[in-house]
Amino acid sequence: MMLAGALITFLGAAFLLLGSIGLLRMPDVYNRMQAGTKTSTLGSILFLIGIAVGFGFKVFIAKILILILFILITNPISSHTLARAAHFFGIELTESTVRDNLKEDEEGDR
């Protein structure tokens, strides 16, 4: 079980590493936020599952399930809120962006 836990934890760490690389490579704030949020959510959950598998489900399972639920709820909400705030303050999209749905929605409300 320890080896399986280590492999799952390593997989979670790999997702976190890929997310940090994505933060450096993405062209604008919105893409960086998306890359960071998705990979940190999955990476953190895999990391926690790896800990649970490695040390036995009986010991930490309640705490780990609460942490996973917290991550699943808060990461997307915080990312969405930060992206809307960035859009509200006028942070530009990259030139290759094809469509700005939020801008279209705001213009339709006027």
DONUTI-780211 format. One record per residue: chain; z, x, y of N, C-alpha, C in turn; residue number from 1; residue in three letters. Coordinates in Angstrom, 3 decimals, decimal comma. Example, Ala and Ser with C-alpha at 12.3 -4.5 7.8 and 13.67 -1.06 7.14 Angstrom:
# residues 2
('A' (7,800 13,190 -5,690) (7,800 12,300 -4,500) (7,800 13,200 -3,300) 1 'ALA')
('A' (7,080 12,850 -2,250) (7,140 13,670 -1,060) (7,870 12,900 0,030) 2 'SER')
This chain:
# residues 110
('A' (0,000 0,820 -1,198) (0,000 0,000 0,000) (0,000 0,865 1,265) 1 'MET')
('A' (0,642 2,014 1,150) (0,705 2,894 2,312) (-0,689 3,374 2,706) 2 'MET')
('A' (-1,533 3,682 1,723) (-2,887 4,136 2,008) (-3,721 3,020 2,636) 3 'LEU')
('A' (-3,605 1,808 2,121) (-4,337 0,670 2,691) (-3,894 0,426 4,129) 4 'ALA')
('A' (-2,600 0,492 4,375) (-2,090 0,336 5,734) (-2,601 1,416 6,665) 5 'GLY')
('A' (-2,665 2,632 6,154) (-3,171 3,741 6,975) (-4,643 3,553 7,298) 6 'ALA')
('A' (-5,417 3,080 6,338) (-6,847 2,860 6,587) (-7,077 1,737 7,603) 7 'LEU')
('A' (-6,321 0,659 7,487) (-6,460 -0,445 8,451) (-6,004 0,008 9,834) 8 'ILE')
('A' (-4,934 0,773 9,905) (-4,459 1,302 11,183) (-5,494 2,246 11,794) 9 'THR')
('A' (-6,108 3,073 10,952) (-7,163 3,973 11,432) (-8,353 3,186 11,961) 10 'PHE')
('A' (-8,712 2,108 11,277) (-9,810 1,258 11,740) (-9,487 0,645 13,108) 11 'LEU')
('A' (-8,246 0,208 13,283) (-7,817 -0,316 14,580) (-7,878 0,748 15,657) 12 'GLY')
('A' (-7,451 1,970 15,328) (-7,518 3,072 16,293) (-8,967 3,409 16,635) 13 'ALA')
('A' (-9,867 3,293 15,651) (-11,289 3,553 15,902) (-11,854 2,518 16,871) 14 'ALA')
('A' (-11,472 1,251 16,717) (-11,923 0,228 17,661) (-11,388 0,503 19,060) 15 'PHE')
('A' (-10,152 0,936 19,156) (-9,598 1,273 20,468) (-10,337 2,450 21,100) 16 'LEU')
('A' (-10,712 3,432 20,294) (-11,492 4,565 20,793) (-12,868 4,104 21,271) 17 'LEU')
('A' (-13,527 3,265 20,482) (-14,837 2,750 20,892) (-14,742 1,942 22,182) 18 'LEU')
('A' (-13,655 1,216 22,349) (-13,459 0,469 23,593) (-13,310 1,387 24,789) 19 'GLY')
('A' (-12,603 2,483 24,617) (-12,450 3,414 25,739) (-13,769 4,108 26,058) 20 'SER')
('A' (-14,574 4,374 25,054) (-15,905 4,931 25,307) (-16,767 3,897 26,024) 21 'ILE')
('A' (-16,642 2,636 25,612) (-17,376 1,557 26,280) (-17,007 1,422 27,740) 22 'GLY')
('A' (-15,746 1,677 28,068) (-15,331 1,616 29,468) (-16,056 2,664 30,307) 23 'LEU')
('A' (-16,332 3,797 29,719) (-17,029 4,852 30,452) (-18,534 4,597 30,546) 24 'LEU')
('A' (-19,106 3,949 29,548) (-20,558 3,803 29,463) (-21,120 2,557 30,130) 25 'ARG')
('A' (-20,322 1,514 30,270) (-20,843 0,250 30,797) (-21,130 0,361 32,291) 26 'MET')
('A' (-22,149 -0,381 32,760) (-22,632 -0,184 34,126) (-21,810 -0,837 35,230) 27 'PRO')
('A' (-21,106 -1,914 34,960) (-20,356 -2,558 36,035) (-19,000 -3,043 35,529) 28 'ASP')
('A' (-18,217 -3,545 36,460) (-16,854 -3,959 36,171) (-16,799 -5,056 35,106) 29 'VAL')
('A' (-17,729 -5,975 35,165) (-17,691 -7,117 34,249) (-17,992 -6,689 32,811) 30 'TYR')
('A' (-18,960 -5,826 32,629) (-19,253 -5,319 31,291) (-18,125 -4,438 30,771) 31 'ASN')
('A' (-17,533 -3,656 31,650) (-16,400 -2,817 31,238) (-15,222 -3,679 30,795) 32 'ARG')
('A' (-14,990 -4,746 31,545) (-13,892 -5,638 31,211) (-14,124 -6,303 29,855) 33 'MET')
('A' (-15,349 -6,704 29,601) (-15,690 -7,349 28,334) (-15,528 -6,373 27,170) 34 'GLN')
('A' (-16,024 -5,164 27,352) (-15,916 -4,160 26,286) (-14,460 -3,799 26,019) 35 'ALA')
('A' (-13,702 -3,629 27,069) (-12,298 -3,273 26,904) (-11,473 -4,376 26,285) 36 'GLY')
('A' (-11,726 -5,607 26,670) (-10,937 -6,721 26,155) (-11,220 -6,984 24,684) 37 'THR')
('A' (-12,485 -7,044 24,318) (-12,819 -7,343 22,919) (-12,314 -6,259 21,974) 38 'LYS')
('A' (-12,532 -5,013 22,335) (-12,120 -3,944 21,428) (-10,610 -3,753 21,420) 39 'THR')
('A' (-9,951 -3,959 22,552) (-8,493 -3,810 22,539) (-7,835 -4,946 21,769) 40 'SER')
('A' (-8,421 -6,132 21,828) (-7,881 -7,245 21,046) (-8,009 -6,961 19,557) 41 'THR')
('A' (-9,207 -6,647 19,106) (-9,423 -6,394 17,690) (-8,705 -5,130 17,232) 42 'LEU')
('A' (-8,756 -4,082 18,027) (-8,094 -2,835 17,661) (-6,583 -2,987 17,546) 43 'GLY')
('A' (-5,982 -3,688 18,482) (-4,534 -3,888 18,435) (-4,126 -4,736 17,237) 44 'SER')
('A' (-4,908 -5,776 16,960) (-4,587 -6,635 15,822) (-4,717 -5,860 14,515) 45 'ILE')
('A' (-5,788 -5,090 14,365) (-5,933 -4,288 13,160) (-4,814 -3,253 13,039) 46 'LEU')
('A' (-4,448 -2,667 14,143) (-3,357 -1,695 14,151) (-2,063 -2,333 13,658) 47 'PHE')
('A' (-1,764 -3,520 14,161) (-0,540 -4,209 13,748) (-0,598 -4,646 12,284) 48 'LEU')
('A' (-1,759 -5,113 11,842) (-1,906 -5,495 10,436) (-1,732 -4,270 9,547) 49 'ILE')
('A' (-2,265 -3,140 9,977) (-2,093 -1,906 9,224) (-0,628 -1,511 9,091) 50 'GLY')
('A' (0,126 -1,704 10,154) (1,564 -1,419 10,098) (2,249 -2,362 9,110) 51 'ILE')
('A' (1,870 -3,633 9,164) (2,478 -4,608 8,243) (2,155 -4,275 6,796) 52 'ALA')
('A' (0,904 -3,914 6,531) (0,513 -3,576 5,159) (1,194 -2,285 4,712) 53 'VAL')
('A' (1,247 -1,322 5,563) (1,808 -0,028 5,199) (3,301 -0,050 4,934) 54 'GLY')
('A' (4,021 -0,823 5,708) (5,470 -0,844 5,563) (5,979 -2,053 4,794) 55 'PHE')
('A' (5,084 -2,870 4,320) (5,502 -4,055 3,567) (5,555 -5,275 4,458) 56 'GLY')
('A' (5,022 -6,345 3,970) (4,943 -7,568 4,771) (6,310 -8,181 5,047) 57 'PHE')
('A' (7,256 -7,954 4,194) (8,558 -8,610 4,322) (9,314 -8,149 5,559) 58 'LYS')
('A' (9,172 -6,894 5,901) (10,009 -6,315 6,948) (9,610 -6,776 8,340) 59 'VAL')
('A' (8,340 -6,664 8,664) (7,904 -6,881 10,044) (7,032 -8,110 10,245) 60 'PHE')
('A' (6,775 -8,905 9,239) (5,727 -9,903 9,318) (5,940 -10,919 10,447) 61 'ILE')
('A' (7,148 -11,377 10,661) (7,380 -12,370 11,720) (7,096 -11,772 13,099) 62 'ALA')
('A' (7,589 -10,571 13,330) (7,371 -9,930 14,627) (5,892 -9,619 14,842) 63 'LYS')
('A' (5,233 -9,164 13,798) (3,820 -8,807 13,929) (2,964 -10,052 14,157) 64 'ILE')
('A' (3,279 -11,136 13,488) (2,528 -12,374 13,712) (2,707 -12,893 15,137) 65 'LEU')
('A' (3,909 -12,766 15,668) (4,155 -13,166 17,056) (3,371 -12,270 18,010) 66 'ILE')
('A' (3,359 -10,972 17,749) (2,590 -10,053 18,596) (1,091 -10,347 18,535) 67 'LEU')
('A' (0,582 -10,617 17,336) (-0,842 -10,930 17,188) (-1,185 -12,207 17,942) 68 'ILE')
('A' (-0,363 -13,222 17,814) (-0,594 -14,471 18,536) (-0,566 -14,240 20,042) 69 'LEU')
('A' (0,389 -13,445 20,500) (0,484 -13,122 21,922) (-0,776 -12,404 22,406) 70 'PHE')
('A' (-1,262 -11,445 21,631) (-2,474 -10,708 21,997) (-3,681 -11,640 22,019) 71 'ILE')
('A' (-3,795 -12,504 21,025) (-4,933 -13,432 20,958) (-4,949 -14,413 22,125) 72 'LEU')
('A' (-3,786 -14,761 22,630) (-3,728 -15,700 23,749) (-3,899 -14,996 25,092) 73 'ILE')
('A' (-3,209 -13,886 25,293) (-3,163 -13,289 26,627) (-4,361 -12,413 26,979) 74 'THR')
('A' (-4,934 -11,693 26,033) (-6,050 -10,804 26,361) (-7,243 -11,557 26,941) 75 'ASN')
('A' (-7,744 -12,610 26,306) (-8,891 -13,313 26,897) (-8,564 -13,984 28,232) 76 'PRO')
('A' (-7,348 -14,515 28,351) (-6,978 -15,183 29,598) (-6,900 -14,183 30,742) 77 'ILE')
('A' (-6,277 -13,043 30,498) (-6,161 -12,048 31,567) (-7,519 -11,473 31,936) 78 'SER')
('A' (-8,366 -11,259 30,961) (-9,705 -10,749 31,239) (-10,508 -11,751 32,066) 79 'SER')
('A' (-10,429 -13,001 31,702) (-11,140 -14,047 32,441) (-10,637 -14,128 33,887) 80 'HIS')
('A' (-9,340 -14,069 34,058) (-8,754 -14,140 35,397) (-9,167 -12,942 36,250) 81 'THR')
('A' (-9,141 -11,750 35,663) (-9,557 -10,559 36,407) (-11,043 -10,613 36,764) 82 'LEU')
('A' (-11,870 -11,104 35,860) (-13,301 -11,194 36,140) (-13,576 -12,203 37,250) 83 'ALA')
('A' (-12,899 -13,330 37,234) (-13,085 -14,318 38,310) (-12,601 -13,764 39,648) 84 'ARG')
('A' (-11,501 -13,033 39,637) (-11,004 -12,437 40,879) (-11,990 -11,396 41,406) 85 'ALA')
('A' (-12,548 -10,588 40,510) (-13,541 -9,597 40,928) (-14,764 -10,286 41,516) 86 'ALA')
('A' (-15,190 -11,371 40,911) (-16,346 -12,115 41,412) (-16,032 -12,745 42,762) 87 'HIS')
('A' (-14,833 -13,279 42,901) (-14,410 -13,898 44,153) (-14,400 -12,888 45,294) 88 'PHE')
('A' (-13,980 -11,652 45,011) (-13,942 -10,620 46,041) (-15,286 -9,948 46,262) 89 'PHE')
('A' (-16,305 -10,375 45,556) (-17,668 -9,917 45,817) (-18,062 -8,618 45,151) 90 'GLY')
('A' (-17,411 -8,247 44,081) (-17,824 -7,046 43,368) (-19,165 -7,318 42,712) 91 'ILE')
('A' (-20,112 -6,461 42,994) (-21,495 -6,687 42,593) (-21,711 -6,526 41,087) 92 'GLU')
('A' (-22,658 -7,296 40,593) (-23,138 -7,137 39,225) (-24,152 -6,003 39,199) 93 'LEU')
('A' (-24,448 -5,496 38,036) (-25,464 -4,468 37,904) (-26,857 -5,068 38,143) 94 'THR')
('A' (-27,814 -4,230 38,471) (-29,171 -4,722 38,755) (-29,816 -5,356 37,528) 95 'GLU')
('A' (-29,422 -4,943 36,351) (-30,038 -5,465 35,135) (-29,465 -6,815 34,707) 96 'SER')
('A' (-28,497 -7,336 35,456) (-27,947 -8,649 35,139) (-28,995 -9,708 35,421) 97 'THR')
('A' (-29,235 -10,542 34,442) (-30,292 -11,548 34,551) (-29,794 -12,811 35,231) 98 'VAL')
('A' (-28,549 -13,180 34,960) (-28,070 -14,474 35,426) (-26,595 -14,385 35,809) 99 'ARG')
('A' (-26,227 -15,094 36,862) (-24,844 -15,173 37,316) (-24,421 -16,639 37,285) 100 'ASP')
('A' (-23,879 -17,070 36,173) (-23,512 -18,476 36,007) (-22,427 -18,911 36,984) 101 'ASN')
('A' (-21,479 -18,055 37,271) (-20,401 -18,431 38,178) (-20,935 -18,655 39,591) 102 'LEU')
('A' (-21,859 -17,826 40,018) (-22,452 -18,006 41,348) (-23,247 -19,306 41,392) 103 'LYS')
('A' (-23,984 -19,600 40,321) (-24,752 -20,844 40,257) (-23,830 -22,060 40,278) 104 'GLU')
('A' (-22,696 -21,976 39,599) (-21,730 -23,079 39,605) (-21,126 -23,283 40,989) 105 'ASP')
('A' (-20,808 -22,182 41,661) (-20,224 -22,277 42,999) (-21,219 -22,864 43,993) 106 'GLU')
('A' (-22,488 -22,482 43,865) (-23,512 -23,019 44,755) (-23,775 -24,491 44,476) 107 'GLU')
('A' (-23,651 -24,897 43,242) (-23,855 -26,299 42,880) (-22,748 -27,197 43,380) 108 'GLY')
('A' (-21,540 -26,641 43,588) (-20,406 -27,428 44,074) (-20,474 -27,692 45,560) 109 'ASP')
('A' (-21,286 -26,947 46,267) (-21,326 -27,090 47,736) (-22,190 -28,212 48,163) 110 'ARG')
